[in-house]
């Protein structure tokens, strides 16, 4: 059984949301309650999974890129991204950050492949 790139995109978004949830549980402070990234990735996973439009997987790729850029910017501006990765928030912060970033990378890669495939078949 092989999984479609769209399914893998959804799984990446869900993993990213789980990672953010773990960060939250580890005590990492977010500017809002609940963490916006948790809501955004969860909503993105639902949309990519349920909408049959050819551009829907591109949304998943964009959200993966959004999380990666957000991590990079938070690392540059305040050091919180890399701080979580190096243990400032404890082991839970490290695990949550790794899962969040891995999910974002998977969503970006699989979403890009899925969008390209679906646009080709829609022509």
BELUR-V410421 format. One record per pair of residues at least 12 apart in sequence whose ideal C-beta (glycine too) atoms are under 10 Angstrom apart, sorted by the first residue. I is the first residue (numbers start at 0). J is the second residue. If there is no record, write none. Layout:
i->{I;I}
j->{J;J}
This chain:
i->{2;3;3;3;3;3;3;4;4;4;4;4;4;4;4;4;4;4;4;4;5;5;5;5;5;5;5;5;5;5;5;5;5;5;6;6;6;6;6;7;7;7;7;7;7;7;7;7;8;8;8;8;8;8;8;8;8;8;8;8;8;8;8;8;8;8;8;8;8;8;9;9;9;9;9;9;9;9;9;9;9;9;9;9;9;10;10;10;10;10;10;10;11;11;11;11;11;11;11;11;11;11;11;11;11;11;11;11;11;11;11;12;12;12;12;12;12;12;12;12;12;12;12;12;12;12;12;12;12;12;12;12;13;13;13;13;13;13;13;13;13;14;14;14;14;14;14;14;14;14;14;14;15;15;15;15;15;15;15;15;15;15;15;15;15;15;15;15;15;15;15;15;15;15;16;16;16;16;16;16;16;16;16;16;16;16;16;16;16;17;17;17;17;17;17;17;18;18;18;18;18;18;18;18;18;18;18;18;18;18;19;19;19;19;19;19;19;19;19;19;19;19;19;19;19;19;20;20;20;20;20;20;20;20;20;21;21;21;21;21;21;21;21;21;21;22;22;22;22;22;22;22;22;22;22;22;22;22;22;23;23;23;23;24;24;24;25;25;25;25;25;25;25;25;25;25;25;26;26;26;26;27;27;27;27;27;27;27;27;27;27;28;28;35;36;36;36;36;36;36;36;37;39;39;39;39;40;40;40;40;40;40;40;40;40;42;42;43;43;43;43;43;43;43;43;43;43;44;44;44;44;44;46;46;46;47;47;47;47;47;47;47;47;51;52;52;53;53;53;53;53;53;53;53;53;53;54;54;54;54;55;55;55;55;56;56;56;56;56;56;56;56;56;56;56;57;57;57;57;57;57;57;58;58;58;59;59;59;59;59;59;59;59;60;60;60;60;60;60;60;60;60;60;61;61;61;61;61;62;62;62;62;62;63;63;63;63;63;63;63;63;63;63;63;64;64;64;64;64;64;65;65;65;66;66;66;66;66;66;66;67;67;67;67;67;67;68;69;69;70;70;70;70;70;70;79;79;80;80;80;81;82;83;83;83;83;84;84;84;84}
j->{109;56;109;112;113;116;117;56;59;60;108;109;110;111;112;113;114;115;116;117;47;48;50;51;55;56;59;109;110;112;113;114;116;117;47;48;56;109;113;56;59;105;106;108;109;110;112;113;43;44;47;48;55;56;57;58;59;60;62;63;105;106;107;108;109;110;111;112;113;114;43;44;45;46;47;48;49;55;56;59;105;106;109;110;113;44;48;59;102;105;106;109;40;43;44;47;59;60;62;63;66;101;102;103;104;105;106;107;108;109;110;39;40;41;42;43;44;45;46;47;48;58;59;62;63;66;102;103;105;106;109;110;40;41;43;44;45;48;102;105;106;40;44;98;99;100;101;102;103;104;105;106;36;37;39;40;41;43;44;59;62;63;65;66;67;98;99;100;101;102;103;104;105;106;34;36;37;38;39;40;41;42;43;44;62;66;98;99;102;37;40;41;95;98;99;102;36;37;40;66;94;95;96;97;98;99;100;101;102;103;33;34;35;36;37;38;39;40;41;66;95;96;98;99;102;103;33;34;36;37;40;41;95;98;99;88;91;92;93;94;95;96;97;98;99;34;36;37;79;83;88;91;92;93;94;95;96;98;99;36;37;91;95;91;92;95;83;87;88;89;90;91;92;93;94;95;96;88;89;91;92;79;82;83;87;88;89;91;92;95;96;79;88;69;62;65;66;69;70;99;103;99;62;65;66;69;59;62;63;65;66;99;102;103;106;58;62;55;58;59;61;62;63;65;66;106;110;58;59;62;102;106;58;59;62;59;60;62;106;109;110;113;114;117;117;121;113;114;115;116;117;118;119;120;121;122;114;117;118;121;110;113;114;117;106;109;110;111;112;113;114;115;116;117;118;110;111;113;114;115;117;118;106;110;114;105;106;107;109;110;111;113;114;106;107;108;109;110;111;112;113;114;115;106;107;110;111;114;102;103;106;107;110;100;102;103;104;105;106;107;108;109;110;111;103;104;106;107;110;111;103;106;107;99;100;102;103;104;106;107;99;100;103;104;106;107;103;99;103;83;84;96;99;100;103;92;96;96;99;100;96;96;95;96;97;99;96;97;99;100}
